[in-house]
Amino acid sequence: MTDAAADRKRAMFWLVLLAAAGTFALTMGTRQTMGLFMSPMNTSTGLGVGSISLAFAFGQLWWGLTQPFAGAFADKIGAGRVLFIGAVLVALGTFITPYMTTTLGLIFSIGVLSAGGAGMAGPAVLMAATTRLIPPERRGLATGIVNAGGSFGQFIMAPIAGWLMVSMGWSSAMQVLGLVVLLCLPGAFLLRGNSLQSAPAGQKVVGTGEAIRTALRNRSFLLLAAGFFVCGFHVAFLATHLPGVIAACGLPVQYAAWSLAMLGLFNIVGSVSIGWAVGRWRMKSLLSMLYAARALAVLVFLLSPKTGPVVLIFAAVMGVTFLSTVPPTAGLVAKFFGTANMATLFGIVMLTHQVGGFLGAYLGGQIFQATGSYDWVWYIDIVLAVGAALVHMPIQEAKVVRGAAA
C-alpha cells in the first residue's frame, strides 16, 4: 500500500469514527441529561414524579422498540437516511416538551418523538455502520470509541444543561439542547450505505427474516440478550433517578449535574478500555466482569455515608461500567452472525436492553413514591447484576488467539 493510500485509509477511519461518535454524543448526551429536568418539570406541571417517570420509562421502552426496525431499514435503504430522520425527531421532541402539560403529552414528546428519534440514531445503526466501514482488525477499538462518544456527550451536555437551567430556565434550556442535536446531521452523509456493501463478493446475503429466526434459535444470542436486559435496567435507573437519589441525600443540585457528567466522563475511559480489550480477551468474560463490578459498587455505595465526594466517586465507578457493555455485546453479535444483518440483530438485543430500561425508570419512580426511598431499587439492581454476571458464562465463544488480536 502506498503512503497516499495509507493516509486516505487512516483519514477515512477517523472520519467514520468522528461521524458516528459525534452523532451518538449529541443524541445520547441530550437524552441522558433529561433526569435534571424531572424536578422542575414536576413543579411546573404538578403531575407528580410517578406520572413523569412513566413518560421517561415509556421513552426507554420505545427507544428499544425502534432499534430493530431502524436497523432493518438501515440494512435495506442505508444508515444515512435513518440517522438523518432520527436526529430531526430528537430535536423536535426535545424542543416541544416544555409545551406539554399532561402525562400523555410528555409521553408523546419524550417517549415517542425524542426516544424514537434517538433509537433511529442509536447504537444499532451506529455500531453496524461503523462495523461495516471499519476493517475487522480495528472494529473492537472503533466500537469502543463510538460508544465513548455517547459518554462524552453526557459529560459535556450535563453541565451545559445545568448552566442553561440556572441562566435561562428549564424550558428554554431544553429547547436549546433540542436545537444543538441538529449539529449531527452532516454525520448522516458520511455513514451512508447499507449492509449489502459489507458482504464479500459472491456471498449470498441472508434475508432479514431468516437472520432473525436463526438468531432466536441460538442459545448464546438469547443469553446475551438476557444479560443486556439487566444493563438496560441499571443504566435507565441511573440516568433517570440519580439526580433524585442525590437530592434525597440532601445534597445541592450541582452534585446531580456533576454526577451525570462523571458517569459520562468515566464511561469514556471504560468504553475505550473495553474496546481495546475486546481483541485480547473473550468478550463474554469481559461482560461478566463488568456486571459483577456493578453489583459490588452499588453494595459499597449503600453502606457508605452519602456525602458529596462519595456520590461523585460512586458516579465515576459506575461510569466505568455504564455503557462499556456495548462494544463486547456488539462484538459478539458480529462474531455470531457476521455484519450483513448486524443492525437488525443488534437492534433486537437493544430492545431487550430497553425493556429493562423501562422497568428501571418506571420502578424507580414508583418505589420512591411508595416508600420515600430508592433502597429497594438498589437491592433489585444488585441481584440482577449478579445474575447477569452468571448468565454470560455459558455463552459459546471461541477463545481469542493472542497473535491474531494485534
N, C-alpha and C positions, 0 to 999 in steps of 0.2 A: 504494500500500500504506500502511495506517495505521501509526502508531508502534507500537500494540499488536501488530499482526500482524507487523511487522518484528522486534519484541522476541521474539515467540514463535518466529519462524523462526530467529533468532540463537541462542536458548536451545536449540532442538532440534538445531541444528548442533553445538553444543558438547557436548550430552548424548550424541549419537551418537558423537562422537569420544572422549569420556571412556569410554563403554562398550566401544568397540572397542579403543582403545589400552590401557585398563586390563586387559582380558582378555588381550591379547597380551603385556602386561608381565608378568603373573603366570605364564602358561603358558610363554612363551619364556624369561623370566628364570629360572624353575626349571630348564628343560632345559639352558640354557647354563651353569649352574653345575656340572653333573654331572662335568665334567672334573676338578674339585677333589677329587672323591671317588674317583677311579680308584686312586690310590696306597694310601690306607687300605683300600679295598675289596680290593685285591690282597693287602695284608698280612694282612687278616682271613680271606680265603678261600683264599689260596695258589694261585689259579687261573692266574696269570700275566697279564702285560699283553696278550699276544696274544688270550687267551680273553675277557678283559673287553672288549677292543677290538671283538671280534666282536659282543658284545651291544650295544655302543654303535652299531656300524655297522649292525646289523640295525634298530635304532631309527631311524636316519637313513632307511633304505630304507622302513620301514613308515610313518613319518611322511609320506613322499611318496605311498605307495600308498593311504593312506586319503583323501587330499585330493580326488582326482576323485570318489570315491564320496560323501564328505562334502559336496562341492559339489553333486552331483546331488541328494542328499537335501535339502539346504538350498534348492535351486531348486524342489523339489516341496513339501516339508512345512514349510519355514520355517527360517530361520537360528537362531532362538532355541532350538528343541528340540535341534538338532545341537550348538550351543555348550554347552548345559547338560550333555548326556551326555559331551561331550568333557572338560569341566572335572572332572567327577566321576572319570573314568577316569585323568586325570593325577594327581589326588590319591591315588587308590587305588594305582596303580602305584608312585608315589614312596614312599608310606608302607610298603609291604610289601617293598621292595627290600632293606633290611637283613636280612631273614629268609632271603634266597636265598643258598645256599652252593654252587650248581653253575652251570655256564655256561648250561644250559637254563633254570634258574630266573631268572637275570639277563636272559636273552633275553625271557622271559615278562613280567617286571615292568618292565624298562627299555624293551625293544624292542617289546613288544606293547601293554601297558596304557598306560604313560606316553606313549610316542611316538604310539600310535594316538589317544589322547585329545587330545594336542597337535595332531595332524593335523586332528581334527574341529573343534577350536577354534583353527585355524591361519589362515594368510594367505588361503587360497582362500575360505573362508566369510567371514572378517572383511572382506577387501577388497571382496568382492561386496556384502555388506550395507551397507558404507559407501558404495560407489558408487551403490547403489540409493536410499539415503536422503539423499544429498547432491546439490545442484544441480550440473549439469555444469561450470559455470564455476569451481567450488570443489573439484572432485574431485582435482586434482593435489596441492594443498596438503593436503587431507584425508587422502589415502592416505599422504603423507609423514609426517603427524603420527601416524597409526595405526602405521606402520612404526617410527617413533621410539619408540612405546610399548614395543615389544619390546626395544629397546635400553635404554630407561630401566629396564625390569625387570631386565635383565642388570647394569646399573650399580649398582642398589640391592641386588639379590639376591646378587651375588658376594661383596661384603664381609660381608653378613649371614651368608651360608653359612660363610665363613671364620671369623667370630667365633663362630658356633654350634659349629663343629667343635672349636675350641680350648676353649670353655667347657663343652660337654656331650658331646663325642664325635661321630664321624661318623654313626653310625646314628641317634641322636636328632636330630641336626641335619637329616638328610634327611627324617625323619618330620615335623618341624616345617614344613619347606618344603612338604611334601605338603598339610598342613592349610591353609597360607596360600593355596594355589591356589584354595580354595573361596570366597575373597572375591570372585571374579569372577562368581559365579553371578547376581547381580542384573543384570549387563550383558546376559545372555541375553534377559531380558524386553524391554529397550529395543531390541534388534536383531531382534526377531521380525518375521516377514513373509517372503515368497518372491518369486521373480523375476517372477511374473505381475503383481505390482503395479508393476513398473518399465516395463512395456510401455505405450506410448501407447494411448489408447482407439481401438478399431477395428483395431489392428495385430495380425496373427496372430503368436503366439509359436512359433518353430521348436522342434520336438521335440529332446530331448537327443541321440538317435542321429544325427539329421540334422546337428545343430550340430557334433558330434564329427567326422563324416565330412567336412564342409565344411572344418573346421579342419585336419585331417590332409592335405588336398589343397592347402593353402595354403603356398607356399614360405616366405613371410615368417614364418608361425607356426612352421614347423619350424626355421628358423634361430634364431628367438627361443628356442625350447626348447633347442636345442643350446648356445647361449650360457649359458643358465641352468643347464645341467648343470655347467659349469665353476664357476659361482658356488657350487653345492652342494658340490663337491669342496673348494673353498677354505674356505668357512665351516665345514664339518664338521671339517676338519682342525684349524683354529684352535680351535674350541670344545672339541674332544676332547683335543687334544695340545699346545696352547700351554702349559699348566702343566708338561707333561713336557719341552717344549723349554727352558723356563726352568730347570727342575731340572737338566737336562743341562748348562746353562751354569754350574752351581754356585751359583745364587742361592737365597735363602731362599723359603719358601712364600708369604710376604706379597707378593712380587713377582708370583707367579702369580695370586693373588686380585685384586690391583690391576690387573694386565694385562687380565684378563677384564672388570673394571669399566671400564677405559679403552676397551676395544672397544665396550662399551655406550654409554658417555658420548659418545664422539665419533661414533658412528653416529647419535645423536640429531641432531647438527649436520649430518651428511651426509644423513640422510633428509629432514629439513625443507628443507634447501637444494635437494636434488634435486626434492622435491615442488613447491617454488616454481619451479624451472627447467623442469619438465615443460610448463608452459603457454607457455614462451617460446622453447625450442629443440626441435629434433627429438629424440624420445626415443631413437632408435637411436644418434644421435651421443653423447648423454649416456652410454649404456651402453658404447659403445666407449671413451670417455674413462675410465670407472670401471675397466674391466678392464685397460687399459693402465697406469693408475696402480698397480694391484695388482702387476703384473709388475715395475714399476720399484722399488716399495717393498721387495718381497721380495729383489730383487737387491742393493739397498743394504744391507739388513739382513745378508745373508750376508757382505758384505765388511766389515762394521763390527765393532768389539770388542763382546763380549757383556757389557756392564755393566748395572747396574740402570736408570740413566736411559735407556740405549739401548733396552732392551726395552720400557720404558714409552712412549717416543716412537714406537717401531715399532707398539705396540698402538694408540696414538692415531691414527696414519696409517692403519693397516688398518681402524680403526673407522669412519673417514670413508667408506670404500667397502664396509664389511662387509655390510650389508643394504640399502644405498642403491640397489641394482639393482631392488628390489621395486616402488617406485612407477612407474618408466618401463616395467617389464615388464608390470605390471598395466594400466597406461595403454594400452599397445599392444594388449593383448588386447581391452580395451573398444573401442578405436578400430577394430580389425579387424572385430569381430563384434557390438558392442553389449553391453548389460548383462543381457539376459534369461537367457542361459546362461553368464554370466561365471564363476560359482562352479565350474561343471563344467570349463570350458575353462582357467581359470587353475589349477585343480586338476591338470589334465594337465601343464601347464608345471611346476608344483611337483613332480610326480612325477619328471620328468627332473632337476630340481634335486636331489632326494633320492637318485636313482641315483648321481649324482656325489657326494653326501654319504656314501653307503655306502662308496664307494671311498676317499674322503678319510679317513674314520675308520678303516676296516679296513686300508688300505695303510700308514697312519701307524704303526699298532701293529706290523704285520708287518715293515716295512722297519727300524724301530728295533730290533726283536727280532733281526733277521738281521744288521744292520750295526753296531748300537750308536750310530747317529746318525740324525738326521732330514734330513740334507742332500739325499738323493736325492728325498725328498718335495718339498722346496722346488724342486729343479730341475724336477720334473714340473709343479709349480704354476705356475712361470714360463712354461713352454711352453704350458700350457693357457690361461693368462690372455692371452697374446699372440694365440693362436688365437681366443679369444672376442672380443677387440677387433676382429679382422678379420672375423669371421663376421657381425657386425651390420651391416656396411657395405652389403651388397646388399639389406637389408630395404626393401621398398617402403613408404614413409611420406610422406604429403603434407607439404610444407613448412609450418611454422607461420606463420600470419598474425599479425603482432605486434599489430595493433589488436584482434584477437579474443581475445588472451591475457588481457587485463585482465578 
